[in-house]
Amino acid sequence: MTPTIATTDADIRRCLPAMLALRPHLTSEQALEQIRYQQENERFVLAFINEGDHSHPAPAVVGYRYMNLLYSGKTLYIDDLSTLPEGRGKGYASTLLDFVIEQARQAGCQCVSLDSGQNPARYDAHRLYLNKRFNITSHHFKLDL
């Protein structure tokens, strides 16, 4: 179970089923286009569990970016962490979080942060974050335009 950085369109396409499990409002092509844009312009990194079989989708993915924020300094922000339904409970998300935390340490980040939806479908994810020593530090407010 090795985390791998997605750098090619083929890698990204392997990640799309797991990504779309979390972001069902996107089509595969929209997601590919957005991921490519973010990689080229926003320091976005997409990593996935690579079990070596390139004919199968990646069972889990994490998308993150490096940011500098006044309140937290150099921050690795996790945009997306998603596991295919059939891959849940196998440690994939935990492995990806450990990978991202180590990437943040190596990059000299002061913190790793993420937002997570507040509903029963996310409670397993919340338990994982708390077990990894993440703290609930704020409410996230959003105004749709």
Phi and psi restraints in degrees (value plus and minus 20) as a CYANA .aco file:
   2 THR   PHI    -135.7   -95.7
   2 THR   PSI     104.6   144.6
   3 PRO   PHI     -91.0   -51.0
   3 PRO   PSI     116.6   156.6
   4 THR   PHI    -151.4  -111.4
   4 THR   PSI     119.8   159.8
   5 ILE   PHI     -99.5   -59.5
   5 ILE   PSI     110.1   150.1
   6 ALA   PHI    -102.5   -62.5
   6 ALA   PSI      95.9   135.9
   7 THR   PHI    -137.9   -97.9
   7 THR   PSI     -40.7    -0.7
   8 THR   PHI    -129.4   -89.4
   8 THR   PSI     143.2   183.2
   9 ASP   PHI     -79.9   -39.9
   9 ASP   PSI     -56.3   -16.3
  10 ALA   PHI     -83.4   -43.4
  10 ALA   PSI     -62.5   -22.5
  11 ASP   PHI     -81.2   -41.2
  11 ASP   PSI     -67.7   -27.7
  12 ILE   PHI     -81.4   -41.4
  12 ILE   PSI     -62.6   -22.6
  13 ARG   PHI     -81.6   -41.6
  13 ARG   PSI     -54.4   -14.4
  14 ARG   PHI     -84.6   -44.6
  14 ARG   PSI     -47.6    -7.6
  15 CYS   PHI    -103.9   -63.9
  15 CYS   PSI     -40.6    -0.6
  16 LEU   PHI     -80.4   -40.4
  16 LEU   PSI     -62.1   -22.1
  17 PRO   PHI     -77.3   -37.3
  17 PRO   PSI     -63.6   -23.6
  18 ALA   PHI     -88.9   -48.9
  18 ALA   PSI     -59.8   -19.8
  19 MET   PHI     -83.5   -43.5
  19 MET   PSI     -63.0   -23.0
  20 LEU   PHI     -92.3   -52.3
  20 LEU   PSI     -39.1     0.9
  21 ALA   PHI     -83.7   -43.7
  21 ALA   PSI     -50.8   -10.8
  22 LEU   PHI    -113.0   -73.0
  22 LEU   PSI     -49.7    -9.7
  23 ARG   PHI    -141.9  -101.9
  23 ARG   PSI      43.3    83.3
  24 PRO   PHI     -89.1   -49.1
  24 PRO   PSI     -29.7    10.3
  25 HIS   PHI     -94.5   -54.5
  25 HIS   PSI     -31.2     8.8
  26 LEU   PHI    -120.7   -80.7
  26 LEU   PSI     129.0   169.0
  27 THR   PHI    -106.4   -66.4
  27 THR   PSI     147.3   187.3
  28 SER   PHI     -78.2   -38.2
  28 SER   PSI     -63.5   -23.5
  29 GLU   PHI     -88.0   -48.0
  29 GLU   PSI     -58.9   -18.9
  30 GLN   PHI     -83.3   -43.3
  30 GLN   PSI     -64.4   -24.4
  31 ALA   PHI     -83.2   -43.2
  31 ALA   PSI     -64.9   -24.9
  32 LEU   PHI     -78.8   -38.8
  32 LEU   PSI     -66.9   -26.9
  33 GLU   PHI     -82.4   -42.4
  33 GLU   PSI     -64.7   -24.7
  34 GLN   PHI     -86.3   -46.3
  34 GLN   PSI     -63.2   -23.2
  35 ILE   PHI     -81.6   -41.6
  35 ILE   PSI     -65.7   -25.7
  36 ARG   PHI     -79.6   -39.6
  36 ARG   PSI     -64.6   -24.6
  37 TYR   PHI     -79.7   -39.7
  37 TYR   PSI     -68.0   -28.0
  38 GLN   PHI     -84.8   -44.8
  38 GLN   PSI     -57.0   -17.0
  39 GLN   PHI     -83.2   -43.2
  39 GLN   PSI     -61.5   -21.5
  40 GLU   PHI     -98.0   -58.0
  40 GLU   PSI     -47.0    -7.0
  41 ASN   PHI    -142.5  -102.5
  41 ASN   PSI     -34.5     5.5
  42 GLU   PHI    -152.0  -112.0
  42 GLU   PSI      -0.2    39.8
  43 ARG   PHI      37.4    77.4
  43 ARG   PSI      13.7    53.7
  44 PHE   PHI    -103.4   -63.4
  44 PHE   PSI     117.1   157.1
  45 VAL   PHI    -143.9  -103.9
  45 VAL   PSI     115.0   155.0
  46 LEU   PHI    -136.4   -96.4
  46 LEU   PSI     103.5   143.5
  47 ALA   PHI    -142.9  -102.9
  47 ALA   PSI     134.2   174.2
  48 PHE   PHI    -165.8  -125.8
  48 PHE   PSI     139.4   179.4
  49 ILE   PHI     -97.1   -57.1
  49 ILE   PSI     100.9   140.9
  50 ASN   PHI    -129.2   -89.2
  50 ASN   PSI      86.9   126.9
  51 GLU   PHI    -113.4   -73.4
  51 GLU   PSI     -12.1    27.9
  52 GLY   PHI      70.9   110.9
  52 GLY   PSI     -36.7     3.3
  53 ASP   PHI    -113.5   -73.5
  53 ASP   PSI      79.9   119.9
  54 HIS   PHI     -92.7   -52.7
  54 HIS   PSI     -27.8    12.2
  55 SER   PHI    -107.0   -67.0
  55 SER   PSI     -30.2     9.8
  56 HIS   PHI    -130.0   -90.0
  56 HIS   PSI     130.8   170.8
  57 PRO   PHI     -85.5   -45.5
  57 PRO   PSI     134.3   174.3
  58 ALA   PHI     -86.2   -46.2
  58 ALA   PSI     115.1   155.1
  59 PRO   PHI     -93.7   -53.7
  59 PRO   PSI     -40.5    -0.5
  60 ALA   PHI    -175.5  -135.5
  60 ALA   PSI     128.8   168.8
  61 VAL   PHI    -158.8  -118.8
  61 VAL   PSI     136.8   176.8
  62 VAL   PHI    -159.1  -119.1
  62 VAL   PSI     112.4   152.4
  63 GLY   PHI    -134.7   -94.7
  63 GLY   PSI     111.8   151.8
  64 TYR   PHI    -168.1  -128.1
  64 TYR   PSI     146.1   186.1
  65 ARG   PHI    -165.7  -125.7
  65 ARG   PSI     138.4   178.4
  66 TYR   PHI    -118.6   -78.6
  66 TYR   PSI     113.5   153.5
  67 MET   PHI    -158.3  -118.3
  67 MET   PSI     135.5   175.5
  68 ASN   PHI    -136.1   -96.1
  68 ASN   PSI      98.7   138.7
  69 LEU   PHI    -143.1  -103.1
  69 LEU   PSI     123.2   163.2
  70 LEU   PHI     -79.7   -39.7
  70 LEU   PSI     -59.2   -19.2
  71 TYR   PHI     -99.4   -59.4
  71 TYR   PSI     -40.3    -0.3
  72 SER   PHI    -150.3  -110.3
  72 SER   PSI     -24.4    15.6
  73 GLY   PHI      54.2    94.2
  73 GLY   PSI    -171.9  -131.9
  74 LYS   PHI     -87.9   -47.9
  74 LYS   PSI     101.1   141.1
  75 THR   PHI    -148.1  -108.1
  75 THR   PSI     116.9   156.9
  76 LEU   PHI    -117.6   -77.6
  76 LEU   PSI      97.5   137.5
  77 TYR   PHI    -125.8   -85.8
  77 TYR   PSI     105.9   145.9
  78 ILE   PHI    -109.4   -69.4
  78 ILE   PSI      94.5   134.5
  79 ASP   PHI     -98.8   -58.8
  79 ASP   PSI     -63.1   -23.1
  80 ASP   PHI    -164.5  -124.5
  80 ASP   PSI     117.2   157.2
  81 LEU   PHI    -161.4  -121.4
  81 LEU   PSI      95.3   135.3
  82 SER   PHI    -164.4  -124.4
  82 SER   PSI     122.6   162.6
  83 THR   PHI    -144.1  -104.1
  83 THR   PSI     117.6   157.6
  84 LEU   PHI     -78.2   -38.2
  84 LEU   PSI     124.6   164.6
  85 PRO   PHI     -70.9   -30.9
  85 PRO   PSI     -61.4   -21.4
  86 GLU   PHI     -93.1   -53.1
  86 GLU   PSI     -30.4     9.6
  87 GLY   PHI    -120.8   -80.8
  87 GLY   PSI     -21.5    18.5
  88 ARG   PHI     -90.1   -50.1
  88 ARG   PSI     126.4   166.4
  89 GLY   PHI      62.7   102.7
  89 GLY   PSI     -10.6    29.4
  90 LYS   PHI    -127.0   -87.0
  90 LYS   PSI     -15.6    24.4
  91 GLY   PHI      68.4   108.4
  91 GLY   PSI     -15.3    24.7
  92 TYR   PHI     -83.3   -43.3
  92 TYR   PSI     -68.2   -28.2
  93 ALA   PHI     -84.3   -44.3
  93 ALA   PSI     -59.7   -19.7
  94 SER   PHI     -81.3   -41.3
  94 SER   PSI     -63.9   -23.9
  95 THR   PHI     -81.3   -41.3
  95 THR   PSI     -63.8   -23.8
  96 LEU   PHI     -86.3   -46.3
  96 LEU   PSI     -59.2   -19.2
  97 LEU   PHI     -83.3   -43.3
  97 LEU   PSI     -63.5   -23.5
  98 ASP   PHI     -79.3   -39.3
  98 ASP   PSI     -62.1   -22.1
  99 PHE   PHI     -80.6   -40.6
  99 PHE   PSI     -68.1   -28.1
 100 VAL   PHI     -85.2   -45.2
 100 VAL   PSI     -61.0   -21.0
 101 ILE   PHI     -81.4   -41.4
 101 ILE   PSI     -61.3   -21.3
 102 GLU   PHI     -87.1   -47.1
 102 GLU   PSI     -59.1   -19.1
 103 GLN   PHI     -79.5   -39.5
 103 GLN   PSI     -62.0   -22.0
 104 ALA   PHI     -83.7   -43.7
 104 ALA   PSI     -63.3   -23.3
 105 ARG   PHI     -80.8   -40.8
 105 ARG   PSI     -66.5   -26.5
 106 GLN   PHI     -83.6   -43.6
 106 GLN   PSI     -49.9    -9.9
 107 ALA   PHI    -106.4   -66.4
 107 ALA   PSI     -20.9    19.1
 108 GLY   PHI      56.1    96.1
 108 GLY   PSI       6.8    46.8
 109 CYS   PHI     -93.2   -53.2
 109 CYS   PSI     129.9   169.9
 110 GLN   PHI    -106.1   -66.1
 110 GLN   PSI     -42.0    -2.0
 111 CYS   PHI    -180.1  -140.1
 111 CYS   PSI     144.6   184.6
 112 VAL   PHI    -138.7   -98.7
 112 VAL   PSI     112.1   152.1
 113 SER   PHI    -157.1  -117.1
 113 SER   PSI     142.3   182.3
 114 LEU   PHI    -180.1  -140.1
 114 LEU   PSI     141.6   181.6
 115 ASP   PHI    -131.9   -91.9
 115 ASP   PSI     126.9   166.9
 116 SER   PHI    -159.3  -119.3
 116 SER   PSI     118.1   158.1
 117 GLY   PHI     -76.9   -36.9
 117 GLY   PSI     131.0   171.0
 118 GLN   PHI    -128.5   -88.5
 118 GLN   PSI      65.4   105.4
 119 ASN   PHI    -178.8  -138.8
 119 ASN   PSI     142.3   182.3
 120 PRO   PHI     -75.6   -35.6
 120 PRO   PSI     -49.7    -9.7
 121 ALA   PHI     -85.6   -45.6
 121 ALA   PSI     -38.2     1.8
 122 ARG   PHI    -120.2   -80.2
 122 ARG   PSI     -21.3    18.7
 123 TYR   PHI     -83.0   -43.0
 123 TYR   PSI     -55.9   -15.9
 124 ASP   PHI     -83.3   -43.3
 124 ASP   PSI     -61.5   -21.5
 125 ALA   PHI     -82.6   -42.6
 125 ALA   PSI     -62.1   -22.1
 126 HIS   PHI     -81.1   -41.1
 126 HIS   PSI     -61.8   -21.8
 127 ARG   PHI     -79.9   -39.9
 127 ARG   PSI     -61.7   -21.7
 128 LEU   PHI     -81.5   -41.5
 128 LEU   PSI     -67.1   -27.1
 129 TYR   PHI     -81.3   -41.3
 129 TYR   PSI     -63.8   -23.8
 130 LEU   PHI     -85.5   -45.5
 130 LEU   PSI     -59.1   -19.1
 131 ASN   PHI     -84.5   -44.5
 131 ASN   PSI     -47.4    -7.4
 132 LYS   PHI    -107.8   -67.8
 132 LYS   PSI     -11.6    28.4
 133 ARG   PHI      56.4    96.4
 133 ARG   PSI       0.3    40.3
 134 PHE   PHI     -92.4   -52.4
 134 PHE   PSI     128.5   168.5
 135 ASN   PHI    -134.1   -94.1
 135 ASN   PSI     128.6   168.6
 136 ILE   PHI    -104.3   -64.3
 136 ILE   PSI      90.8   130.8
 137 THR   PHI    -134.5   -94.5
 137 THR   PSI     -29.4    10.6
 138 SER   PHI    -184.8  -144.8
 138 SER   PSI     149.9   189.9
 139 HIS   PHI    -119.1   -79.1
 139 HIS   PSI     125.7   165.7
 140 HIS   PHI    -124.1   -84.1
 140 HIS   PSI     104.4   144.4
 141 PHE   PHI    -128.7   -88.7
 141 PHE   PSI     124.5   164.5
 142 LYS   PHI    -161.5  -121.5
 142 LYS   PSI     118.3   158.3
 143 LEU   PHI    -140.7  -100.7
 143 LEU   PSI      91.9   131.9
 144 ASP   PHI     -94.7   -54.7
 144 ASP   PSI     115.5   155.5
